[in-house]
């Protein structure tokens, strides 16, 4: 759910103007593609942070703190202006243990083999920061994900593509060939790395008009639109 890490500095009665632009604290192609669906102009910057600082925390807390860390790093590196900063962090958790990004083929294999045929959780922390006021909005989107029973040959072929190495848990839910996931209970874009269905109501609270195409957002759910508990905020509007 939405909460405020700092005392409110401005009220929703004074909404952000429609001309508001954003800084996306990520160079991830997946997050950039997803954020572009919202229809707002943005700049993509890479935050200079140590993402291992909060690894001792439980998975949902870890991604929340890391997303906040990313947003604040961008804010501290730039002059305060009207642009809103959006940051996210995603992790895979199997039996409560965090799975980060694999460092080599062996670690990718180990992760994919451990996930095979099992349920796990994907947590994505989201932080939106207004650097002109210091006000922060944060949430964590959690999805239960079920992997299919892929075989060793498929694991080897997927690792050979190089795709697992910049992804928590060593997989991309949207990979068109490997297709590792058979079921999702939660928001598909959140599993990809950016919970659009949480951003939309937040933007509305900020007074920003909708600029998204509902059909494009439905398509971004990869056929799992029925599983997204938050899609009702925009779907069939």
N, C-alpha and C positions, 0 to 999 in steps of 0.2 A: 504494500500500500504506500501511498504518497506520504512523506513526512518532511519536516523542515529541520535541517541541521543547525540553522542559525535563526535568531529572532527575526520576524518579518520586518523589512525596512520600508516596503511600499505595499499598498493594498491593491486587491484585484479591481477596485473601482477606478484605478489609474492604469489601464492596460497598456501593454507594449504596443507601439504603433504598428500598423500593417507593413511598414517599410523595414521592420526588424530583420536583420540578417543574422547568420549563425556562424560560429566556428565549430567544426566537428573535430574533436580531439582524437583523430585517428587517421591513418593512411590505409586502413584496411579496405581493399576493393569491395568487399561485401558490405561493410558499413556505409561506404560512400554510395553504393548503388541503392541501398535501402533508404538512406536519408534523402537522396534525390527524389524519391517517390513522394515525399511530402510537399514538394513544389516550392520550397524556399531557397533563396540564394545562400550559399555558404562557402566558406574556405576551410580546407582540410589542413590541419597542423598536427605534428607528432609531439606529444608531451614527453619531456625528459624526466622519466620516473623509474624507480626500481620497483618492478611489479612483484617482487618477492617479499616486500616489507611486511605484508599482512598475511603471509602464508600460514601462520600459526592459528589464524582464526578459522571458524567453521566456514564452509564454502560460500553460503549466502552473504555472510558478513564480509568475507574476503573480497568478493566482487563489488559490494557496495562501497567499501573503503577505498578500493583501488580505483573505481570510477571517480569517486570524489577527488582522490589524489591527482588523477589525470586532469580533471577540470581545473583544479586550483593551480596546477603547474602551468597550464596555458595562461590562466588569468595573471599569474605572477610574472610571466615573461612578456606581457604586452601592456600598453597603456589602457586604462579603463575606457571603454566606449560602449555604444549601444548594442553591440553584437552580443548575443547570448551564446554561451559555451555549452556544447552537448558532449558528454563523455560516457563511454560504456566499457564494461569489462565482462568477459564471459569465461566461465570455467565449467568443466565436466566433473561430476562427483559420482563415484561408484562406491556404494556401501559407505558413504559419508567421507570418503577420501578424495582429495583434489587430484585431478589429472590435468597437468599443464600441457604445454606444447612439447612434443618429442624432440629430442636433440639429435637422434640418429635413427637408422633403420631398425635396429634392435629394439629401441624404446617404442617406436611406432608399432612394431609387431606386437610387443608385449601389451600395449594398451588396446589395440584392436582385438587381440585374442581374448583379453579379459572382458571386453564389452560384448563380445559375440553372443547373440541369443539371449541377452539379459536386459533388464530395465536399469536405467540410471537417471540422474537428474542433471539438467543443464541450468545453471544459474547465470543470469545476466544482470549486472548492476548498471543502473542508469543515473547520471547526475546532470542536471541542468543548472548552470550558474549564471547569474546576472552580475557581471563584474562591476557595474556602476553602483550597485547597492550591497553586494555581498550576499544577496539572498540565494539560497540553494534549495533545489527540489530533488529528491532522490527516491528511488524505488528499486526493488529487485523483482525481476520476472523469473519464475521457476517453471520449468516444463519437465514432465516425466516422459522419457524417451525409451522406446523399445527397439533394440537392434535385431536385425534378421540373423539367421544362422548361416552367414557366409562361410566359405571354405578357405583353406590355406592358400590355394592358387589365387583366389580373388584378393586376399590380403596382400600377397606378393605383388600382384599386378597393380594394385592401388598404391602401394608404397613406391613402386617404380615410377609413378607419375609425378612424384614429388609433392603431391597435394597435402599430405598429412602434416607437413613440418611447420606450418604457421597456424596450426589449429589446436585448440584445447581438446584433449582426448584423441587426437590424431585422425579426426574425420571431419568432413563437411557433409551436413545433412542433405545439401542440395546437389551433391556430385552426380552428374547425369549418367555415369556408367556404374560406379560402385553402388550407389543407392543403398546405404547401409541401414536405413531406418524403416521399420514397418508400421510404427504407431507413435503418435505424439499426443500427449495430454497437456496442452499449453500453446503458447504463441510461437508459430514457426519462425517468423522473423527474429524473435528473441533468441531462438536456438542458433540462428545464423549470426547473431551478434548485436542486434539492435531492436529493442521492443517497440516497434512502431505503434502498436495498439495502446501503449502506455504514454507515448509522446503526444498522440493526438488529443486526448482529453486535457493534458497539461497545457498544450498550446492554446486550447480553447479557454482555459482558465486565465491565461495571460492576455486574452482578448484578441488573439490572432485568428484570422478567418481561415477556414479550410481551403487548401489549395490542391489537395490530393485527388486522384482519380480512383473511386472505389473499386473499379474493375482491376486496376493495376495493383492495388493493395491486396485484393482477393487472390490475384495470380501469384503475388509474392508469398502467399501461404502454401505454395507447393502442393495443392490438393488437400491440405489439412485444415482448411478454413473452419470446418465443423468442430475441430478440436480446440480452437482458440477461444478462451473464455472472455477475452476483452474485445473481440472483433465487433461485438454488437454496438460499440460506441460509434462506429462509422459505417458498418456494412449495411447495404440497402437503405442508406440515408436518403 
